[in-house]
């Protein structure tokens, strides 16, 4: 087990949408910011790592939601780098409301990358020791994302300069915007997200045109795929429930 770190935040209006709930991309950014603060304190946040020619890259997320935080709500975000092995580091995030009730839980899988070569490297034990993250041979199993045949035309998005993060590739939260936006306003206003699984396969670079495919199954499961140049960049599967009026 690693060292837990937590921060309390108030959800600002600019991070929410027409449902008065936080945007999923903003939610992920808030959670990752808390982990960045933990890493910064010991000299291994994103900018400090990039200065050494190394970057953190997420490969998988599994999110379970009881409910999303709302505008002006005070929440506590708790994160922990739980364990690592030769190539992967596992980190969890948990959100609680002001009464201490759990709102959601996120599992994440990370790798270290050589920035110049754009290739994965072995996890550096000395780096993990700085946050008390222990080595373990255990491999975390994430839900399998089903391959799906998409019959509908995709939404097209162009990658902007403002989508690129310090590691030189599209920020992971942008993929979520592309995927969720393709569902359309009516669906998003009428449904609440329950679980989300996403797997990142390839980077998206500045200026590339992105195809965002979506297919609904029984109107309660959405399948997603992001493509550039006919190659898969990310895949996701989300479970929904009808929003209570």
N, C-alpha and C positions, 0 to 999 in steps of 0.2 A: 504494500500500500504506500502511496505517496503522501506528500504533505497537502492537506486541504487548504484552500484559500477562498475567501468570500468577500463580496462587496454588496452593498445595498444601493439600489437605484430607483429613481422615479421614471416611469415610462413617459417620454415627452410626446407632445401632440404630433410632431413631425415624423415620428416613427410608427404612427398608426395609420389606418385607412378608414374607409366609409363604414366599416363594422365597429369602429372604435377600439379594435384590437390591434396589437402590435403586428407589423408586417413580418412575415417569416424571415425575410432577408435581414431586417433590422434586429430581430431576435437573435439570429446567429451572430451578427456583428457585435451585439452587446455581450453575448456569452464569450466570444473569442477575445474581446477587449479585456475581460476579467482575467483570462488566462495569460494574455500579454502582460498585464500588470504583474502577475506572479512571476513570469519569466524575466521581466525587466529588472526586478529587484535583485536577481542573481546573475544578470549579465547575459541572458540568452534569449531575449525577445527577438522578433523578426528582424528589426534593423540591426541589432547587435550581431545576430547570426549572419546576415547578409554581408556585413563588414568582414566576416571571416570566410566568405565565399560559400556559405551553407544556408539552406532554407528549410523551413518546416512546410510540408505539403500534406493536406488531408486526402485520404483515399475513400473513406466511407463514413457515413453518418447513419445512426438509427435513432429517431426521435419518437417519444411517446408523450402524448398530450392529454391532460385531464381538462384543462382549459387554458386559453392564451391570456396573458396579462393585458389589461385595458389601459386606456389613456389616463395619465396621472396616477396610476396605481404604483404603490411602493412594493418592490420585490427584492428578494435576496438571492443572489446567484452564487452557488457553491461549486467549485471545480477542483479536480484532483487528477494528476498524472498517475494513473493507477499502477501500471507496470510497462515493461518493454522487453523485447527480445532482440534477436540479431538485426531485424529489419523494421520492426513495427513498434510504435508507442501507442498505448491506449489511454485515453483521457475521457472522464465523465463530467457532465454539467447537470446540476439540478437547480430548479427555480422554486422558490417558496413565496407565498403571499405574506402579508404583514401579520397574519395569525399563525404562521408556521406551517400552513398546509401546502403540500407539494402540488405544484402546477404542472410541471413537465420534467422529463428526464432525457438526456441526450448522451449516447455513446459515440465515440469518435475514434478513428484509426488514422495514425499519422506516420509519415516516413520522413527521413532526412534526404535532402537533395543537394548535389553539387550544382551551384548556380550556373557556372560557366558551361559545364558539360551537359546540363539539364538532365542529369541521370541520378537515380537513387543510390545512396551510399549506406553503409552499415551505421546503425545508431551508435553514437559515441558515448561510452559509459560515463566518462568524466562529466559530460553535459548533463546526463540524467541524474547523477549523484547530487548536483546542485539543487535539485528540487525534491530530493529524497525519494526518487522513483526507483524501485527495485527491479532487478532483472528476474524474469520468469520465463520458463519454456511454454507456459500456457498460451494457447492461441484463442483469441476471442472470435466467436462465430457470429456473424451478422446475418440477418434474414436474406435469403436469396432473392434477387430481383429477377422476375420472369422476363424472358425474351418475348417480345410482342410484335405482331405484325400491324403496322399502322396504315390505315386505309384513307385517312383524311390528310389534306394538304397541310404542310407545316406553316407556322408563323415564322417570318424572317426578321432577324435582328442583326444590326451591325455593331460590332464591338467598338466601343469608344475609348479614347485615351483615359477617361475617368473610370473605366471599368478595370484598369490594370492596377495591381497592387505592388508592394515593394519587392516581391519575388519576381516581378516581370511578367506575370501571367494574369489572366482574368480572375478577379476575386471570386472565391467560391460562392458567396451569397448571390452574385449576379446570375448564376445558373438557376438558382431558385426563382428569381424574378422572371426569367425567361420561361420557365416551366409553368409557374402559377399563372402568369399573365395569359398564357395560351388557353387556359380554361374559360376565360371570359368573365365579365362582371356578374351576370345573372347567377352563374354557378357559385361563384365565390361569396356572393351575398346570401345565398340560400343554404350553404353547407359549411360545416366546421371540420377542420382537419383533426384527425385522431392520431395517425401514425405517418411517419415519413421515412423512407429508406432511399438513400442516394449513393451512387458509386461513381467516382470520378475516374475516367479512363485516360483521357489525353487533355493536354493544355489547349486553351483557346488563346490565340495571339491577337494583338491589336490590329484592327482593320478587317478582320475576317468576317464574313457573313455567316450567321448562325441560323440553322434550321431547328425550330423547336416543335417536335411532334408530340401529340397527346392523343390518347384514346381512352374513353370511359368504358368501364365494365360494370354493368348493373347500376350505373350512376352513383356508385359509392366507392369505387376503386379507380384511380386514374394512373395510367401508365405514361411515362415520359421518356423522351430521348432527345439529346442535343447532338447535332451533327455539323461538322464543317468538312468540306471537300469530300463528302461521302464517307467520312470516317466518324465513328462514335466517340464523342467527348465525355458524355455523362449519361447515366440512366437512373431513373427513379421510379418508385412505386409509392402511392399515397392512398391511405384509407380515410374516408369521409363519413360524416353523419349529417342528417338533415338538421339545419339550424332551428332551434326552438324559437317560436315567435313570442 
